[in-house]
Amino acid sequence: MTDNTKYVFVTGGVSSSLGKGIIAASLAKLLQAQGYKTTIQKLDPYINVDPGTLNPYEHGECYVTDDGAETDLDLGHYERFLNVPTSQANNVTTGRIYQSVIEKERRGEFLGKTVQVIPHITDEIKYRIQLLGKSGEYDIVITEIGGTVGDIESLPYIEAVRQLKWELGEHNALVVHLTLIPFLSAAQELKTKPTQHSVKTLMESGVQADVLVCRTEHELNEKIKNKLARFCNVQKESVIQSIDASTIYDVPNMMLEEGLDSVVLDKLRMSSSKPDLSSWNEFLTRHKNPKNEVTIGLIGKYVELQDSYKSILESFIHAGAVNEVRVNVEAIHSEYLDRNNVKLKLSHLDGVLVAPGFGERGIEGKIDAVKYVRENNIPFFGICLGMQMAVIEYARNVLRLPGANSTEMENNVKHPVIDLMEEQKSVTHKGGTMRLGSWKCVLKEGSKAHEIYGELKIAERHRHRYEYNDAYKDQIEAAGMKASGVNPDTGLVEIVELPDHPWFIGVQYHPEYRSTVSNPHPLFVAFVKAAYEYSKSKKNVTMA
Ligand code: GLN
């Protein structure tokens, strides 16, 4: 039990996309590696109650926690770096803040008072920030404030930080401000002015940055650091350079070198020691020195944007390191895939992952892809919608049920092998109403899934409304596609596999949400291994 939790706020200035999440996660990693119990929270200034209703084009992947919260993708980074589960309390949006204040108002809890941004909204923000600290589980809570300082919508958050810093007192809270130092190539100069302005904007709200983390493409020399310190009211040691990294997993070591952890701990009057990053560095060595490589096709409809499948891409990095294999992920748009070009687009791949997704667009391309890899013994991994596509493809082409489909795609489908879950039939609201969070699953003894997990009882995170239709289970199993994982309480089929195929597994859940640096997901590890074996077998055939 910790009764004196310290708070670190991470704000952003100058530009968005500077990587506040990675800086927060890296700092947390360094603190955790010195024995401090640390968690990270993200406050998002948009009005959506959570990102669950956002199109991935808008805000990247929606990350799901064990307790079924649909959250910002930064929470994925927090879990991947810290290997500690996050929860609903770790992501709060303006929408959620207002929703709870308005609900309190409707219940009459404000006793006739006028409800205002200050103090009611800021009190709610402060309450949410301290919720994790007051749980007694953490020595340090890092709160990342989304958006950029100066945005209208961030103002209540900055005001809450100002009040909390004051209430908690010196040495109990501090602000790390992440900014950009642009390089003007015409002048061949790094420029500090935008940072000076963003620190000034923060000060206009009564908040003094304690530490500056400066994103830059070139080394910051002493002169620039001195200048930043002088103009921004921070000590020179508190000006931390964050130069572009080749991988996000380098950032903790880079922050260590710059002394971000010791500056923070010193200001919080906490002792610092050498962080134990040995297993982290072991992972990095394996990641950076692959002995072999494989190319895996990621088939989806949001492939233009890296962030849409963030957790899948990171899971491949973790699994690649375990196998000492570089995993090249080739994004393939399912909308432009059909039975005539599928061979051309997939035959060179060592494995194919059909991605999660919603709606009809691009699904026929996914089904054609599954058929091709099933018939050609190419390792296949289907996640959520990808698993559903595998069942549909099998029903159409092996069971000979023409027109088999999911009721998500067609209302009056003749063979609804994928159907809306019973409990979903009465659901009308969109937000937070899917089957979400961690659910138990029991594996079939002797199945591939059992062999891979090495245990019979697992729990994995879900986010879906449709499911394998039990009415077709006997037929599907008799034809050869086995249900190798089932929910013990509801009987819902969570895993399908083809025992006669070198590696063909579809899962209704999202294993990618559980893969971390220190705990890579076994399915991804096994899939990458299978892809590597397949690539070797292809070479042998060519050589023979
Ligand atoms: N659209 C499908 C469903 O709701 C799959 C969801 C997903 O891939 N996350 O069941």
Boltz pocket constraint, residues with backbone or C-beta under 6 A from the ligand:
constraints:
  - pocket:
      binder: B
      contacts: [[A, 355], [A, 356], [A, 357], [A, 358], [A, 359], [A, 383], [A, 384], [A, 385], [A, 386], [A, 408], [A, 463], [A, 464], [A, 465], [A, 466], [A, 467]]
      max_distance: 6.0
